[in-house]
Each structure stands twice: as structure tokens, then as C-alpha cells.
Amino acid sequence: MSNDATEANNATEANNATEANNATEANNATETTRTEKQSGTPEVRDTVYIGKKPLMAYVTSALIQLANVPSVTIKARGMSIGRAVDVSQIISRKTENAGYGIGTIKLDSEALESQDGRTRNVSTIEIQINRN
């Protein structure tokens, strides 16, 4: 194979790997609202856990779930609490005409063991988004 053909082949493989990686990230960003248990009955998933992905990935996931269930809970802890608040505000303000609103908000803290063996308190938040 010539150098041009080899470079084109490598570029194609890199593009295919990038597309596969992007598809995997998109699948991970959007949780499915129903999964099959081993018994074969559908299980309703109504929780969005906030992490380090882009903000709109969580907004999209929550809106998709709200299309199928009447309420969704957004959960976060530690440094992700601000992002959870942003997600809930985007859903309630930008989709106000669609009838989504913020329900109950629960604040708590969890005791976690750090890497050095000490116990640390980590703040948590749960924000419920309801379909009106």
C-alpha cells in the first residue's frame, strides 16, 4: 500500500473509532426509561444522576424521561450540585409552556470514607421535576 492509501485507511479507522465513541457517550448520557428485569417485566427508571458530562446531556435525558413518566428526580452530590440546580432551572424555565415544574427538593449529606481512610461528609441534593 502507498503512503496515501495507508494515511487514508488510518484516517477512516480513526473516524470510525471516534463515531463509535461518540455513539457510546450519547447512549450513556441518555438513560433509558424502561429496562427489562430478568423476570421480563419493565422497570421504570425515573432518576437522572448528575456527573461531569455536558449540562445539556442531562437536560435531554430528563426531558426524554418526562415524556414517559410523570416525574423525574435529579440527584447529585458534592461538586455536581450546582450542575443539578442548573439542569432543573433549564427544564423549568425553558419548558415552562410545556408544563414542567420543580417539585420537592431534598438536601442531605453522606458520610464517605476518603482515600486516606478518614470519614468525610459529602452534601447531596435531590430535585424532583413534575409534569403539570
C-alpha positions in Angstrom: 0.0 0.0 0.0 1.2 3.5 -0.7 1.6 6.2 2.0 -1.5 8.0 0.8 -3.6 4.8 0.9 -2.2 4.0 4.4 -2.9 7.5 5.7 -6.5 7.4 4.2 -7.0 4.0 5.8 -5.8 5.2 9.2 -8.0 8.3 8.9 -11.0 6.2 8.2 -10.3 3.9 11.2 -9.8 7.0 13.4 -13.1 8.5 12.2 -14.9 5.1 12.8 -13.4 4.9 16.3 -14.5 8.5 17.0 -18.0 7.9 15.8 -18.3 4.7 17.9 -17.0 6.6 20.9 -19.5 9.5 20.3 -22.3 7.0 20.0 -21.3 5.3 23.2 -21.2 8.6 25.0 -24.6 9.6 23.7 -26.1 6.3 24.8 -24.5 6.8 28.3 -25.8 10.4 28.5 -29.4 9.3 27.9 -30.7 6.8 30.3 -33.4 4.5 29.0 -36.7 4.9 30.8 -37.5 1.3 30.8 -35.3 -1.7 31.2 -36.2 -5.4 31.3 -35.7 -7.2 34.5 -34.8 -10.9 34.4 -38.5 -11.7 35.0 -39.4 -9.8 31.8 -41.4 -7.0 33.4 -40.5 -3.4 32.5 -38.8 -1.4 35.3 -39.5 2.4 35.3 -36.3 4.5 35.7 -37.1 8.0 36.9 -33.8 9.2 38.2 -31.0 11.2 36.5 -27.6 11.2 38.3 -25.6 14.3 37.6 -21.9 13.9 36.9 -19.3 15.5 34.7 -20.9 15.3 31.3 -22.1 18.4 29.4 -25.1 20.1 31.0 -27.5 19.6 28.0 -26.9 15.9 28.1 -28.7 15.8 31.5 -31.4 18.2 30.4 -32.1 16.0 27.3 -32.1 12.8 29.4 -34.6 14.3 31.9 -36.9 15.6 29.2 -36.9 12.2 27.5 -37.8 10.6 30.7 -40.5 13.2 31.5 -42.2 12.2 28.2 -42.8 8.7 29.6 -43.2 9.2 33.4 -45.0 12.0 35.4 -41.9 13.0 37.5 -38.2 12.6 37.4 -35.7 13.0 40.2 -32.4 14.7 39.6 -29.7 13.6 42.0 -26.2 15.0 42.6 -23.6 15.2 45.3 -20.5 17.3 46.0 -19.2 19.5 43.3 -22.1 18.4 40.9 -24.8 20.0 43.0 -24.6 23.3 41.0 -25.0 21.5 37.8 -28.1 19.7 39.1 -29.6 23.0 40.0 -28.8 24.3 36.5 -30.4 21.3 34.9 -33.6 21.8 37.0 -33.7 25.5 36.2 -33.3 25.0 32.5 -36.1 22.4 32.4 -38.5 24.5 34.5 -37.8 27.9 32.8 -37.2 27.0 29.2 -40.0 24.5 29.0 -42.5 26.4 31.2 -45.0 26.3 28.4 -44.8 22.5 28.2 -45.9 22.3 31.9 -42.8 21.2 33.8 -42.2 22.5 37.2 -39.9 21.9 40.2 -41.4 19.8 43.0 -39.7 18.8 46.3 -36.1 19.5 47.0 -34.2 17.3 49.5 -30.8 18.3 50.9 -28.7 15.8 52.8 -25.2 14.7 53.5 -23.5 11.3 53.3 -20.5 10.1 55.2 -17.9 8.7 52.8 -14.5 7.2 53.5 -11.7 9.1 51.7 -8.7 7.5 50.2 -6.6 8.3 53.3 -9.1 6.4 55.5 -10.8 9.4 57.1 -14.6 9.8 57.1 -15.8 12.9 55.2 -19.3 14.4 54.8 -20.4 15.0 51.3 -23.5 17.1 50.5 -26.3 15.7 48.4 -29.3 17.1 46.6 -32.5 15.5 45.1 -34.7 17.8 42.9 -38.0 16.5 41.7 -39.3 17.7 38.3 -43.0 17.2 37.8 -45.1 17.3 34.7 -48.2 19.5 35.4 
